[in-house]
């Protein structure tokens, strides 16, 4: 026995689906529980659900399916199986109804209930799908039913879901339901036209007239081979809810798929937020990698909008949906380079170095370049050509400050070089003080000798004898122990 639980907002839709089957002669109501009369099933379920307004999806719709070769089960046995299941699941005291369906090659029942009790309490079942599988196994054991390998059934269900089926004329309604379910599960379906085209791969056609939809089987030539079934009489199960595939409901699903896809793409575009500007080449590579094509909206004044087309699904998204409107993109796209936020100073420094290097080719020194009053404007042009005018204007103040810093640096270097030149010149014209002191020490025996010479010259007015410089150097070295007499 395989259990499938569906949740939703509308109990009326769940009841109506089963009642439609009854009217078509392929289902019957076999039991009601905790409801006064079968004539007030829908009203009672909706009334009890209204006891707790905090529950957003009160509808509880359960199907219990048995293998095709299961023994014939009476309505009484099926009613008892439904009661056992609801009791063990914790919904035994809730109002519910049981329908037996005969529209497939395997027997199954549908149970419609509410997650709200008569006391207004909301029943939250922990890991309800796992619990439902456990209860199904226990019921198989209790009633001697064929044991089903639920893990294998899950694999088969998945395989069926991703592979278009072959039309089953013995079970037209079920085949159409499966085809619609599989097509919508692919999620890359955003409009009626695409949906209709993909249904054909399952051998299913559809008619849309004044927003009224019906479905039928088709042959290989696309011709209708069965009577059309109104969309309102079909029931499409999903993980979170269930619905009839009418024009209005389908478009609701398509819009939901579109928003989900847009959210995925928006995350892919989020990397742009880390940059001041992005080169056109880098942006083109990004679009190609994600199978996107850019499309511009233009008028006589020029471009005013931008959108992106998914080349695989041929679906178009506005730039504003993806966080990349034309106002943002026009300021972002750069001619040649990308500049990451926080790296603008490094970019200016590299732009200046490039400017200096190119100037050297024309024999213009950096000092000559920086002294030019127009260097700010020239550097601005370099930035503008590499990025765009918007970013260049954004950096204007930083460029002015940077140029002024370079001027001060060059002036400081020049001043230092000037001082060093004076020092070198003085060194070449005069012996060092150290050398003078050593000469005096050798020739006259130190500082005391200097006073004696002064005294001698003043008193005697004689001439001081000065030795040859080469001899002086030799004596200095001898005195310092560098030469031996």
ABEGO torsion letter per residue (X at the ends): XBBBBBBBABAAAAAAAAAAAAAAGABBBABBBGBABAAAAAAAAAAAAAABAABABABBBBBBBBBAABBBBBAAAAAAAAAAAAAAAGAAABBBBBBBBAABABBBBBBBBBABBAAGBBBBBBGAAAAAAAAAAAAAAAAGBBBBBAAAAAAAAAAAAABBBBBBAABAAAAAAAAAAAAAAAGABABAAAAAAAAAAAGBBBBBBGGBBBBBBBBAAGBBABBBBBAAABBBBBAABBBBBBAAAAAAAAAAAAAAAAAAAAAAAAAAAABABBBAAAAAAAAAAAGBBBBBBBBAAEBABBBBBBAAAGBBBBAAAAGBBAAAAAAABBAABBBBBGAAAAAAAAAAAAAAAAAAAAGBBAAAAAABAAAAAAAAAAAAAABBAAAAAAAAAAAAAAAAAAAAAAAAAAAAAAAAAAAAAAAAABBBAAAAAAAAAAAAGEAAAAAAAAAAAAAAGBBBBBBBAAAAAAAAAAAAGABBX
